[in-house]
Every structure is written in C-alpha cells, then in structure tokens.
Amino acid sequence: MQDALNAQLNMELYSAYAYASMAAHFEHENLNGFSHWMQLQTAEETAHAQKFYQYINDAGGRVVLAAIDKPPAKFEGPVEVFQEVLEHEQLVTKSIYKLVDLANKESDHGTNSFLQWFVTEQIEEEAVADNILQRIKLVAKSPEGLFMMDQDLASRTSEASPE
Ligand code: FEO
C-alpha cells in the first residue's frame, strides 16, 4: 500500500508540473486569465501531493520521492489544452479508484477513509475541466469569446474554488 501511495504522491506532483507547463504556455500566449487559472490548479495539485505526504507519515510509513516525468511543453489552442486536462484528470480518477481497491483488498480501513476525500474531489475535478472545455468549444473561433473566457478564468480566487 505504501508504494502505491508514494506513486500517487508522484502523480500529484506530476499533475502540478503539467499544469505549470500549461500556465507557462498561456502566459506566453498573453492569455493571462487562462494562465492564472492554471497556476491555481498547480497550487491545488501541490496541496494534493502534500496530503499524501502527510498521510503516509501519519500512518507510520516512509515517503520516498521519485523523479517527476517531464511534462509536455508544446500545446495547441485552449480547446486542446483543456481536453488534455480532462483526460489527465480521468487518469487520476482511475488511479485513485485502484488505490481504493487495493486498500479494500488489504482491509486497510484507514487508507480507505483517507482516500474518500480524493474520490469526491475527482468528481469535481472532472466536472470543472469538462465544463470549461465545453464553454471554450463554444467560443473558440471568436476572438471576443476567447477574451471573455480569459476574463472569466482570471476571476478564480483560490485553489479550492474551481472557477
Ligand atoms: Fe490531484 Fe487534479 O487531481
């Protein structure tokens, strides 16, 4: 179980890294609202990693940090980026579900209880990514629409507040 939790810690750090790379892309494209949203998403993923770090320690385990994969650096438009966000979050959800399955198999009720926060969180993560993706698709071909979307995403105020 400990190895699987350490692997998830690494996946959360990779998520933070991937969203930081997307933030840098949007910054370069002068889409500052999109970049702001991605920077808060980066902070949220770092907080997720911290939760795993804390839990592994609290449970008497040993945190072992591994190399973080290189995230993509080249992206197309906002539609493609948010498609990647959605697909990545779907992967994270699958990974969390596998952890829950393993905790159940090992009758590890403490870890199961800890993981339930992430089960709920992933429903929100996927819903938010899909919502933004669908809205960008509606406006992607219009510069005015993209400008409005950028302003909308600039209003996200904390990592706990998805939009
Ligand atoms: Fe930590 Fe976006 O899942």
Backbone and ligand atoms as CSV (ligand in chain L), in Angstrom:
chain,resi,resn,atom,element,x,y,z
A,1,MET,N,N,0.839,-1.207,0.000
A,1,MET,CA,C,0.000,0.000,0.000
A,1,MET,C,C,0.876,1.261,0.000
A,2,GLN,N,N,1.965,1.175,0.809
A,2,GLN,CA,C,2.845,2.357,0.899
A,2,GLN,C,C,3.440,2.725,-0.467
A,3,ASP,N,N,3.862,1.725,-1.233
A,3,ASP,CA,C,4.435,2.005,-2.559
A,3,ASP,C,C,3.396,2.665,-3.461
A,4,ALA,N,N,2.166,2.181,-3.383
A,4,ALA,CA,C,1.096,2.734,-4.223
A,4,ALA,C,C,0.783,4.176,-3.813
A,5,LEU,N,N,0.829,4.458,-2.516
A,5,LEU,CA,C,0.578,5.834,-2.049
A,5,LEU,C,C,1.715,6.758,-2.477
A,6,ASN,N,N,2.946,6.248,-2.421
A,6,ASN,CA,C,4.079,7.052,-2.899
A,6,ASN,C,C,3.969,7.313,-4.400
A,7,ALA,N,N,3.492,6.327,-5.137
A,7,ALA,CA,C,3.314,6.517,-6.584
A,7,ALA,C,C,2.248,7.578,-6.856
A,8,GLN,N,N,1.197,7.587,-6.040
A,8,GLN,CA,C,0.146,8.597,-6.217
A,8,GLN,C,C,0.678,9.986,-5.861
A,9,LEU,N,N,1.508,10.043,-4.832
A,9,LEU,CA,C,2.148,11.328,-4.465
A,9,LEU,C,C,2.911,11.864,-5.689
A,10,ASN,N,N,3.632,10.970,-6.357
A,10,ASN,CA,C,4.383,11.360,-7.545
A,10,ASN,C,C,3.439,11.827,-8.660
A,11,MET,N,N,2.305,11.139,-8.816
A,11,MET,CA,C,1.345,11.522,-9.865
A,11,MET,C,C,0.770,12.911,-9.593
A,12,GLU,N,N,0.524,13.228,-8.321
A,12,GLU,CA,C,0.005,14.558,-7.982
A,12,GLU,C,C,1.058,15.632,-8.279
A,13,LEU,N,N,2.333,15.312,-7.979
A,13,LEU,CA,C,3.402,16.263,-8.283
A,13,LEU,C,C,3.534,16.439,-9.799
A,14,TYR,N,N,3.377,15.332,-10.534
A,14,TYR,CA,C,3.413,15.444,-11.998
A,14,TYR,C,C,2.257,16.321,-12.490
A,15,SER,N,N,1.082,16.158,-11.881
A,15,SER,CA,C,-0.066,16.977,-12.272
A,15,SER,C,C,0.260,18.454,-12.082
A,16,ALA,N,N,0.861,18.775,-10.934
A,16,ALA,CA,C,1.244,20.166,-10.671
A,16,ALA,C,C,2.216,20.654,-11.743
A,17,TYR,N,N,3.140,19.801,-12.100
A,17,TYR,CA,C,4.163,20.136,-13.095
A,17,TYR,C,C,3.523,20.355,-14.476
A,18,ALA,N,N,2.597,19.470,-14.828
A,18,ALA,CA,C,1.935,19.574,-16.133
A,18,ALA,C,C,1.115,20.861,-16.211
A,19,TYR,N,N,0.410,21.197,-15.127
A,19,TYR,CA,C,-0.412,22.416,-15.155
A,19,TYR,C,C,0.464,23.661,-15.125
A,20,ALA,N,N,1.630,23.572,-14.475
A,20,ALA,CA,C,2.567,24.705,-14.503
A,20,ALA,C,C,3.066,24.933,-15.929
A,21,SER,N,N,3.269,23.838,-16.647
A,21,SER,CA,C,3.720,23.955,-18.036
A,21,SER,C,C,2.618,24.579,-18.896
A,22,MET,N,N,1.372,24.208,-18.635
A,22,MET,CA,C,0.246,24.813,-19.363
A,22,MET,C,C,0.116,26.297,-19.011
A,23,ALA,N,N,0.351,26.630,-17.739
A,23,ALA,CA,C,0.300,28.035,-17.309
A,23,ALA,C,C,1.348,28.842,-18.073
A,24,ALA,N,N,2.546,28.280,-18.199
A,24,ALA,CA,C,3.632,28.977,-18.912
A,24,ALA,C,C,3.251,29.180,-20.377
A,25,HIS,N,N,2.607,28.168,-20.955
A,25,HIS,CA,C,2.150,28.274,-22.356
A,25,HIS,C,C,1.156,29.424,-22.503
A,26,PHE,N,N,0.165,29.475,-21.623
A,26,PHE,CA,C,-0.846,30.532,-21.721
A,26,PHE,C,C,-0.228,31.909,-21.464
A,27,GLU,N,N,0.708,31.950,-20.533
A,27,GLU,CA,C,1.408,33.215,-20.254
A,27,GLU,C,C,2.066,33.722,-21.539
A,28,HIS,N,N,2.724,32.799,-22.232
A,28,HIS,CA,C,3.422,33.142,-23.470
A,28,HIS,C,C,2.447,33.630,-24.539
A,29,GLU,N,N,1.232,33.084,-24.504
A,29,GLU,CA,C,0.206,33.464,-25.499
A,29,GLU,C,C,-0.562,34.710,-25.072
A,30,ASN,N,N,-0.165,35.316,-23.969
A,30,ASN,CA,C,-0.856,36.501,-23.432
A,30,ASN,C,C,-2.297,36.220,-23.019
A,31,LEU,N,N,-2.572,34.958,-22.702
A,31,LEU,CA,C,-3.891,34.613,-22.158
A,31,LEU,C,C,-3.723,34.525,-20.637
A,32,ASN,N,N,-3.690,35.696,-20.015
A,32,ASN,CA,C,-3.312,35.750,-18.602
A,32,ASN,C,C,-4.358,35.149,-17.664
A,33,GLY,N,N,-5.622,35.201,-18.052
A,33,GLY,CA,C,-6.666,34.583,-17.239
A,33,GLY,C,C,-6.520,33.064,-17.238
A,34,PHE,N,N,-6.263,32.507,-18.415
A,34,PHE,CA,C,-6.034,31.058,-18.515
A,34,PHE,C,C,-4.808,30.674,-17.680
A,35,SER,N,N,-3.763,31.489,-17.772
A,35,SER,CA,C,-2.542,31.204,-17.018
A,35,SER,C,C,-2.813,31.258,-15.511
A,36,HIS,N,N,-3.560,32.263,-15.099
A,36,HIS,CA,C,-3.908,32.405,-13.676
A,36,HIS,C,C,-4.648,31.158,-13.184
A,37,TRP,N,N,-5.616,30.704,-13.965
A,37,TRP,CA,C,-6.395,29.515,-13.587
A,37,TRP,C,C,-5.462,28.307,-13.442
A,38,MET,N,N,-4.536,28.155,-14.391
A,38,MET,CA,C,-3.610,27.016,-14.354
A,38,MET,C,C,-2.648,27.117,-13.171
A,39,GLN,N,N,-2.266,28.334,-12.813
A,39,GLN,CA,C,-1.363,28.480,-11.668
A,39,GLN,C,C,-2.064,28.061,-10.372
A,40,LEU,N,N,-3.349,28.403,-10.256
A,40,LEU,CA,C,-4.089,27.969,-9.069
A,40,LEU,C,C,-4.290,26.451,-9.087
A,41,GLN,N,N,-4.451,25.906,-10.287
A,41,GLN,CA,C,-4.581,24.453,-10.411
A,41,GLN,C,C,-3.271,23.768,-9.989
A,42,THR,N,N,-2.157,24.392,-10.338
A,42,THR,CA,C,-0.850,23.883,-9.918
A,42,THR,C,C,-0.767,23.852,-8.390
A,43,ALA,N,N,-1.214,24.944,-7.762
A,43,ALA,CA,C,-1.193,25.015,-6.293
A,43,ALA,C,C,-2.097,23.933,-5.699
A,44,GLU,N,N,-3.247,23.688,-6.348
A,44,GLU,CA,C,-4.168,22.667,-5.839
A,44,GLU,C,C,-3.525,21.285,-5.897
A,45,GLU,N,N,-2.843,20.997,-7.005
A,45,GLU,CA,C,-2.193,19.684,-7.134
A,45,GLU,C,C,-1.045,19.524,-6.130
A,46,THR,N,N,-0.341,20.625,-5.869
A,46,THR,CA,C,0.722,20.572,-4.863
A,46,THR,C,C,0.118,20.255,-3.497
A,47,ALA,N,N,-1.053,20.841,-3.219
A,47,ALA,CA,C,-1.743,20.559,-1.954
A,47,ALA,C,C,-2.179,19.092,-1.892
A,48,HIS,N,N,-2.604,18.537,-3.032
A,48,HIS,CA,C,-2.970,17.114,-3.062
A,48,HIS,C,C,-1.749,16.252,-2.710
A,49,ALA,N,N,-0.607,16.593,-3.325
A,49,ALA,CA,C,0.631,15.836,-3.043
A,49,ALA,C,C,0.961,15.927,-1.551
A,50,GLN,N,N,0.774,17.108,-0.988
A,50,GLN,CA,C,1.067,17.318,0.429
A,50,GLN,C,C,0.176,16.434,1.305
A,51,LYS,N,N,-1.070,16.255,0.897
A,51,LYS,CA,C,-1.983,15.392,1.662
A,51,LYS,C,C,-1.447,13.959,1.698
A,52,PHE,N,N,-0.968,13.471,0.544
A,52,PHE,CA,C,-0.406,12.116,0.533
A,52,PHE,C,C,0.853,12.048,1.386
A,53,TYR,N,N,1.689,13.072,1.282
A,53,TYR,CA,C,2.919,13.139,2.083
A,53,TYR,C,C,2.585,13.032,3.571
A,54,GLN,N,N,1.605,13.835,3.984
A,54,GLN,CA,C,1.221,13.872,5.396
A,54,GLN,C,C,0.618,12.534,5.838
A,55,TYR,N,N,-0.256,11.986,4.974
A,55,TYR,CA,C,-0.927,10.749,5.366
A,55,TYR,C,C,0.070,9.595,5.512
A,56,ILE,N,N,0.994,9.479,4.543
A,56,ILE,CA,C,1.979,8.388,4.608
A,56,ILE,C,C,2.751,8.489,5.928
A,57,ASN,N,N,3.141,9.705,6.292
A,57,ASN,CA,C,3.854,9.900,7.568
A,57,ASN,C,C,2.967,9.577,8.759
A,58,ASP,N,N,1.735,10.102,8.733
A,58,ASP,CA,C,0.826,9.875,9.856
A,58,ASP,C,C,0.558,8.389,10.066
A,59,ALA,N,N,0.555,7.636,8.954
A,59,ALA,CA,C,0.261,6.205,9.045
A,59,ALA,C,C,1.511,5.397,9.414
A,60,GLY,N,N,2.594,6.104,9.723
A,60,GLY,CA,C,3.804,5.401,10.143
A,60,GLY,C,C,4.642,4.893,8.987
A,61,GLY,N,N,4.361,5.394,7.782
A,61,GLY,CA,C,5.101,4.935,6.600
A,61,GLY,C,C,6.271,5.838,6.277
A,62,ARG,N,N,6.850,5.598,5.133
A,62,ARG,CA,C,8.046,6.335,4.714
A,62,ARG,C,C,7.784,6.930,3.331
A,63,VAL,N,N,7.852,8.268,3.263
A,63,VAL,CA,C,7.719,8.933,1.963
A,63,VAL,C,C,9.015,8.714,1.183
A,64,VAL,N,N,8.854,8.225,-0.052
A,64,VAL,CA,C,10.013,8.064,-0.935
A,64,VAL,C,C,9.718,8.841,-2.215
A,65,LEU,N,N,10.492,9.883,-2.464
A,65,LEU,CA,C,10.248,10.716,-3.642
A,65,LEU,C,C,10.991,10.158,-4.850
A,66,ALA,N,N,10.294,10.145,-5.980
A,66,ALA,CA,C,10.891,9.655,-7.227
A,66,ALA,C,C,10.979,10.812,-8.221
A,67,ALA,N,N,11.670,10.574,-9.332
A,67,ALA,CA,C,11.760,11.594,-10.384
A,67,ALA,C,C,10.373,11.905,-10.933
A,68,ILE,N,N,10.175,13.161,-11.264
A,68,ILE,CA,C,8.905,13.574,-11.867
A,68,ILE,C,C,9.100,13.627,-13.376
A,69,ASP,N,N,8.195,12.983,-14.125
A,69,ASP,CA,C,8.313,12.975,-15.587
A,69,ASP,C,C,8.268,14.397,-16.145
A,70,LYS,N,N,8.910,14.560,-17.291
A,70,LYS,CA,C,8.886,15.852,-17.978
A,70,LYS,C,C,7.493,16.086,-18.563
A,71,PRO,N,N,6.888,17.228,-18.275
A,71,PRO,CA,C,5.557,17.468,-18.835
A,71,PRO,C,C,5.666,17.963,-20.276
A,72,PRO,N,N,4.564,17.912,-21.031
A,72,PRO,CA,C,4.608,18.471,-22.385
A,72,PRO,C,C,4.913,19.966,-22.317
A,73,ALA,N,N,5.622,20.455,-23.330
A,73,ALA,CA,C,5.948,21.892,-23.367
A,73,ALA,C,C,5.258,22.586,-24.532
A,74,LYS,N,N,4.825,21.796,-25.520
A,74,LYS,CA,C,4.174,22.390,-26.696
A,74,LYS,C,C,2.688,22.065,-26.662
A,75,PHE,N,N,1.891,23.079,-26.901
A,75,PHE,CA,C,0.442,22.896,-26.861
A,75,PHE,C,C,-0.183,23.591,-28.060
A,76,GLU,N,N,-1.392,23.173,-28.385
A,76,GLU,CA,C,-2.138,23.881,-29.419
A,76,GLU,C,C,-3.022,24.911,-28.730
A,77,GLY,N,N,-4.267,25.031,-29.144
A,77,GLY,CA,C,-5.131,26.066,-28.575
A,77,GLY,C,C,-5.736,25.658,-27.241
A,78,PRO,N,N,-6.505,26.567,-26.634
A,78,PRO,CA,C,-7.139,26.300,-25.337
A,78,PRO,C,C,-8.042,25.054,-25.347
A,79,VAL,N,N,-8.700,24.786,-26.484
A,79,VAL,CA,C,-9.555,23.588,-26.537
A,79,VAL,C,C,-8.713,22.335,-26.311
A,80,GLU,N,N,-7.590,22.258,-27.027
A,80,GLU,CA,C,-6.729,21.063,-26.906
A,80,GLU,C,C,-6.140,20.959,-25.492
A,81,VAL,N,N,-5.782,22.114,-24.931
A,81,VAL,CA,C,-5.197,22.083,-23.582
A,81,VAL,C,C,-6.223,21.542,-22.587
A,82,PHE,N,N,-7.448,22.053,-22.643
A,82,PHE,CA,C,-8.443,21.586,-21.660
A,82,PHE,C,C,-8.905,20.157,-21.941
A,83,GLN,N,N,-8.785,19.727,-23.200
A,83,GLN,CA,C,-9.027,18.313,-23.496
A,83,GLN,C,C,-7.977,17.466,-22.764
A,84,GLU,N,N,-6.735,17.936,-22.788
A,84,GLU,CA,C,-5.656,17.223,-22.071
A,84,GLU,C,C,-5.896,17.233,-20.565
A,85,VAL,N,N,-6.379,18.368,-20.048
A,85,VAL,CA,C,-6.667,18.455,-18.606
A,85,VAL,C,C,-7.720,17.409,-18.242
A,86,LEU,N,N,-8.796,17.373,-19.025
A,86,LEU,CA,C,-9.874,16.425,-18.729
A,86,LEU,C,C,-9.365,14.984,-18.780
A,87,GLU,N,N,-8.604,14.667,-19.833
A,87,GLU,CA,C,-8.102,13.288,-19.964
A,87,GLU,C,C,-7.140,12.946,-18.822
A,88,HIS,N,N,-6.343,13.919,-18.416
A,88,HIS,CA,C,-5.416,13.662,-17.307
A,88,HIS,C,C,-6.191,13.414,-16.007
A,89,GLU,N,N,-7.213,14.236,-15.766
A,89,GLU,CA,C,-7.993,14.051,-14.536
A,89,GLU,C,C,-8.718,12.705,-14.543
A,90,GLN,N,N,-9.142,12.252,-15.736
A,90,GLN,CA,C,-9.778,10.927,-15.817
A,90,GLN,C,C,-8.773,9.832,-15.439
A,91,LEU,N,N,-7.514,10.025,-15.853
A,91,LEU,CA,C,-6.457,9.065,-15.471
A,91,LEU,C,C,-6.238,9.069,-13.962
A,92,VAL,N,N,-6.229,10.275,-13.381
A,92,VAL,CA,C,-6.026,10.389,-11.926
A,92,VAL,C,C,-7.172,9.680,-11.194
A,93,THR,N,N,-8.393,9.879,-11.680
A,93,THR,CA,C,-9.542,9.216,-11.053
A,93,THR,C,C,-9.364,7.699,-11.063
A,94,LYS,N,N,-8.948,7.173,-12.219
A,94,LYS,CA,C,-8.738,5.714,-12.316
A,94,LYS,C,C,-7.686,5.270,-11.302
A,95,SER,N,N,-6.637,6.078,-11.169
A,95,SER,CA,C,-5.554,5.734,-10.248
A,95,SER,C,C,-6.046,5.741,-8.794
A,96,ILE,N,N,-6.868,6.731,-8.450
A,96,ILE,CA,C,-7.433,6.792,-7.085
A,96,ILE,C,C,-8.332,5.564,-6.844
A,97,TYR,N,N,-9.142,5.216,-7.842
A,97,TYR,CA,C,-10.032,4.055,-7.687
A,97,TYR,C,C,-9.224,2.778,-7.457
A,98,LYS,N,N,-8.087,2.667,-8.166
A,98,LYS,CA,C,-7.235,1.480,-7.974
A,98,LYS,C,C,-6.682,1.447,-6.554
A,99,LEU,N,N,-6.337,2.620,-6.031
A,99,LEU,CA,C,-5.852,2.682,-4.646
A,99,LEU,C,C,-6.937,2.230,-3.671
A,100,VAL,N,N,-8.168,2.675,-3.923
A,100,VAL,CA,C,-9.282,2.272,-3.053
A,100,VAL,C,C,-9.455,0.745,-3.123
A,101,ASP,N,N,-9.368,0.201,-4.337
A,101,ASP,CA,C,-9.489,-1.253,-4.496
A,101,ASP,C,C,-8.409,-1.981,-3.688
A,102,LEU,N,N,-7.181,-1.450,-3.756
A,102,LEU,CA,C,-6.077,-2.081,-3.028
A,102,LEU,C,C,-6.288,-1.981,-1.515
A,103,ALA,N,N,-6.744,-0.799,-1.059
A,103,ALA,CA,C,-6.998,-0.622,0.383
A,103,ALA,C,C,-8.075,-1.600,0.845
A,104,ASN,N,N,-9.104,-1.780,0.020
A,104,ASN,CA,C,-10.164,-2.740,0.355
A,104,ASN,C,C,-9.603,-4.157,0.437
A,105,LYS,N,N,-8.789,-4.501,-0.558
A,105,LYS,CA,C,-8.213,-5.849,-0.618
A,105,LYS,C,C,-7.362,-6.127,0.622
A,106,GLU,N,N,-6.675,-5.097,1.092
A,106,GLU,CA,C,-5.793,-5.272,2.251
A,106,GLU,C,C,-6.494,-4.958,3.577
A,107,SER,N,N,-7.809,-4.745,3.517
A,107,SER,CA,C,-8.596,-4.362,4.711
A,107,SER,C,C,-7.965,-3.180,5.428
A,108,ASP,N,N,-7.445,-2.232,4.650
A,108,ASP,CA,C,-6.796,-1.041,5.206
A,108,ASP,C,C,-7.848,0.071,5.299
A,109,HIS,N,N,-8.617,0.036,6.381
A,109,HIS,CA,C,-9.756,0.963,6.502
A,109,HIS,C,C,-9.316,2.412,6.665
A,110,GLY,N,N,-8.175,2.608,7.319
A,110,GLY,CA,C,-7.663,3.971,7.493
A,110,GLY,C,C,-7.346,4.613,6.156
A,111,THR,N,N,-6.641,3.872,5.310
A,111,THR,CA,C,-6.289,4.412,3.995
A,111,THR,C,C,-7.543,4.601,3.145
A,112,ASN,N,N,-8.457,3.665,3.254
A,112,ASN,CA,C,-9.722,3.788,2.509
A,112,ASN,C,C,-10.433,5.082,2.898
A,113,SER,N,N,-10.494,5.350,4.196
A,113,SER,CA,C,-11.156,6.562,4.678
A,113,SER,C,C,-10.437,7.807,4.156
A,114,PHE,N,N,-9.105,7.805,4.215
A,114,PHE,CA,C,-8.311,8.928,3.695
A,114,PHE,C,C,-8.608,9.163,2.217
A,115,LEU,N,N,-8.714,8.081,1.455
A,115,LEU,CA,C,-8.881,8.203,0.008
A,115,LEU,C,C,-10.250,8.723,-0.408
A,116,GLN,N,N,-11.245,8.613,0.474
A,116,GLN,CA,C,-12.598,9.034,0.092
A,116,GLN,C,C,-12.658,10.523,-0.251
A,117,TRP,N,N,-11.807,11.323,0.417
A,117,TRP,CA,C,-11.747,12.761,0.075
A,117,TRP,C,C,-11.378,12.929,-1.398
A,118,PHE,N,N,-10.438,12.096,-1.867
A,118,PHE,CA,C,-9.979,12.191,-3.251
A,118,PHE,C,C,-11.030,11.667,-4.229
A,119,VAL,N,N,-11.792,10.665,-3.802
A,119,VAL,CA,C,-12.869,10.158,-4.668
A,119,VAL,C,C,-13.844,11.295,-4.963
A,120,THR,N,N,-14.231,12.031,-3.925
A,120,THR,CA,C,-15.156,13.165,-4.098
A,120,THR,C,C,-14.496,14.282,-4.903
A,121,GLU,N,N,-13.250,14.569,-4.574
A,121,GLU,CA,C,-12.512,15.637,-5.256
A,121,GLU,C,C,-12.425,15.378,-6.761
A,122,GLN,N,N,-12.209,14.124,-7.136
A,122,GLN,CA,C,-12.054,13.816,-8.567
A,122,GLN,C,C,-13.339,14.027,-9.345
A,123,ILE,N,N,-14.475,13.828,-8.690
A,123,ILE,CA,C,-15.747,14.102,-9.382
A,123,ILE,C,C,-15.794,15.581,-9.754
A,124,GLU,N,N,-15.373,16.427,-8.798
A,124,GLU,CA,C,-15.374,17.872,-9.055
A,124,GLU,C,C,-14.316,18.240,-10.096
A,125,GLU,N,N,-13.136,17.645,-9.984
A,125,GLU,CA,C,-12.058,17.969,-10.926
A,125,GLU,C,C,-12.489,17.680,-12.372
A,126,GLU,N,N,-13.099,16.526,-12.571
A,126,GLU,CA,C,-13.536,16.174,-13.931
A,126,GLU,C,C,-14.668,17.087,-14.398
A,127,ALA,N,N,-15.594,17.382,-13.492
A,127,ALA,CA,C,-16.751,18.213,-13.864
A,127,ALA,C,C,-16.298,19.619,-14.250
A,128,VAL,N,N,-15.370,20.179,-13.501
A,128,VAL,CA,C,-14.881,21.535,-13.793
A,128,VAL,C,C,-14.131,21.557,-15.120
A,129,ALA,N,N,-13.245,20.571,-15.322
A,129,ALA,CA,C,-12.475,20.528,-16.573
A,129,ALA,C,C,-13.418,20.391,-17.763
A,130,ASP,N,N,-14.426,19.548,-17.638
A,130,ASP,CA,C,-15.372,19.338,-18.742
A,130,ASP,C,C,-16.203,20.599,-18.989
A,131,ASN,N,N,-16.614,21.249,-17.914
A,131,ASN,CA,C,-17.411,22.473,-18.053
A,131,ASN,C,C,-16.621,23.551,-18.796
A,132,ILE,N,N,-15.376,23.746,-18.399
A,132,ILE,CA,C,-14.558,24.772,-19.066
A,132,ILE,C,C,-14.317,24.368,-20.521
A,133,LEU,N,N,-14.015,23.096,-20.746
A,133,LEU,CA,C,-13.785,22.619,-22.112
A,133,LEU,C,C,-14.989,22.899,-23.005
A,134,GLN,N,N,-16.178,22.582,-22.519
A,134,GLN,CA,C,-17.381,22.779,-23.348
A,134,GLN,C,C,-17.608,24.266,-23.635
A,135,ARG,N,N,-17.332,25.113,-22.629
A,135,ARG,CA,C,-17.524,26.553,-22.840
A,135,ARG,C,C,-16.492,27.120,-23.818
A,136,ILE,N,N,-15.258,26.621,-23.716
A,136,ILE,CA,C,-14.238,27.109,-24.667
A,136,ILE,C,C,-14.609,26.679,-26.083
A,137,LYS,N,N,-15.120,25.462,-26.211
A,137,LYS,CA,C,-15.513,24.987,-27.550
A,137,LYS,C,C,-16.540,25.921,-28.178
A,138,LEU,N,N,-17.431,26.450,-27.343
A,138,LEU,CA,C,-18.488,27.336,-27.855
A,138,LEU,C,C,-17.916,28.637,-28.420
A,139,VAL,N,N,-16.837,29.124,-27.792
A,139,VAL,CA,C,-16.357,30.468,-28.153
A,139,VAL,C,C,-15.019,30.448,-28.899
A,140,ALA,N,N,-14.424,29.260,-29.064
A,140,ALA,CA,C,-13.032,29.171,-29.519
A,140,ALA,C,C,-12.763,29.913,-30.826
A,141,LYS,N,N,-13.753,29.967,-31.694
A,141,LYS,CA,C,-13.484,30.559,-33.013
A,141,LYS,C,C,-13.654,32.077,-33.024
A,142,SER,N,N,-14.104,32.631,-31.905
A,142,SER,CA,C,-14.319,34.084,-31.876
A,142,SER,C,C,-13.331,34.742,-30.917
A,143,PRO,N,N,-12.534,35.708,-31.392
A,143,PRO,CA,C,-11.580,36.392,-30.506
A,143,PRO,C,C,-12.283,37.033,-29.311
A,144,GLU,N,N,-13.483,37.592,-29.550
A,144,GLU,CA,C,-14.211,38.226,-28.440
A,144,GLU,C,C,-14.586,37.191,-27.387
A,145,GLY,N,N,-15.011,36.012,-27.859
A,145,GLY,CA,C,-15.409,34.949,-26.937
A,145,GLY,C,C,-14.234,34.473,-26.102
A,146,LEU,N,N,-13.090,34.336,-26.766
A,146,LEU,CA,C,-11.891,33.887,-26.071
A,146,LEU,C,C,-11.456,34.928,-25.032
A,147,PHE,N,N,-11.588,36.200,-25.392
A,147,PHE,CA,C,-11.245,37.287,-24.476
A,147,PHE,C,C,-12.142,37.230,-23.233
A,148,MET,N,N,-13.435,37.005,-23.470
A,148,MET,CA,C,-14.372,36.911,-22.336
A,148,MET,C,C,-14.053,35.710,-21.452
A,149,MET,N,N,-13.729,34.606,-22.104
A,149,MET,CA,C,-13.376,33.386,-21.358
A,149,MET,C,C,-12.117,33.630,-20.515
A,150,ASP,N,N,-11.171,34.348,-21.097
A,150,ASP,CA,C,-9.927,34.663,-20.379
A,150,ASP,C,C,-10.239,35.500,-19.137
A,151,GLN,N,N,-11.137,36.449,-19.291
A,151,GLN,CA,C,-11.534,37.285,-18.146
A,151,GLN,C,C,-12.239,36.448,-17.083
A,152,ASP,N,N,-13.080,35.526,-17.559
A,152,ASP,CA,C,-13.820,34.656,-16.645
A,152,ASP,C,C,-12.848,33.820,-15.807
A,153,LEU,N,N,-11.861,33.217,-16.462
A,153,LEU,CA,C,-10.915,32.354,-15.745
A,153,LEU,C,C,-10.001,33.170,-14.832
A,154,ALA,N,N,-9.807,34.437,-15.163
A,154,ALA,CA,C,-8.985,35.317,-14.314
A,154,ALA,C,C,-9.641,35.549,-12.958
A,155,SER,N,N,-10.953,35.279,-12.875
A,155,SER,CA,C,-11.669,35.575,-11.628
A,155,SER,C,C,-11.579,34.443,-10.608
A,156,ARG,N,N,-10.957,33.335,-10.979
A,156,ARG,CA,C,-10.783,32.256,-9.999
A,156,ARG,C,C,-9.931,32.793,-8.845
A,157,THR,N,N,-10.407,32.580,-7.612
A,157,THR,CA,C,-9.757,33.244,-6.482
A,157,THR,C,C,-8.910,32.344,-5.598
A,158,SER,N,N,-9.158,31.042,-5.601
A,158,SER,CA,C,-8.311,30.188,-4.757
A,158,SER,C,C,-8.301,28.793,-5.345
A,159,GLU,N,N,-7.347,27.987,-4.853
A,159,GLU,CA,C,-7.271,26.630,-5.400
A,159,GLU,C,C,-8.491,25.806,-5.033
A,160,ALA,N,N,-9.201,26.237,-3.980
A,160,ALA,CA,C,-10.399,25.490,-3.580
A,160,ALA,C,C,-11.596,25.871,-4.449
A,161,SER,N,N,-11.498,27.018,-5.106
A,161,SER,CA,C,-12.612,27.487,-5.922
A,161,SER,C,C,-12.292,27.231,-7.381
A,162,PRO,N,N,-12.976,26.276,-8.018
A,162,PRO,CA,C,-12.541,25.797,-9.324
A,162,PRO,C,C,-12.675,26.817,-10.442
A,163,GLU,N,N,-13.584,27.790,-10.350
A,163,GLU,CA,C,-13.748,28.704,-11.490
A,163,GLU,C,C,-13.679,30.137,-11.019
L,1,FEO,FE1,FE,-4.974,15.867,-7.806
L,1,FEO,FE2,FE,-6.351,17.049,-10.240
L,1,FEO,O1,O,-6.106,15.594,-9.170
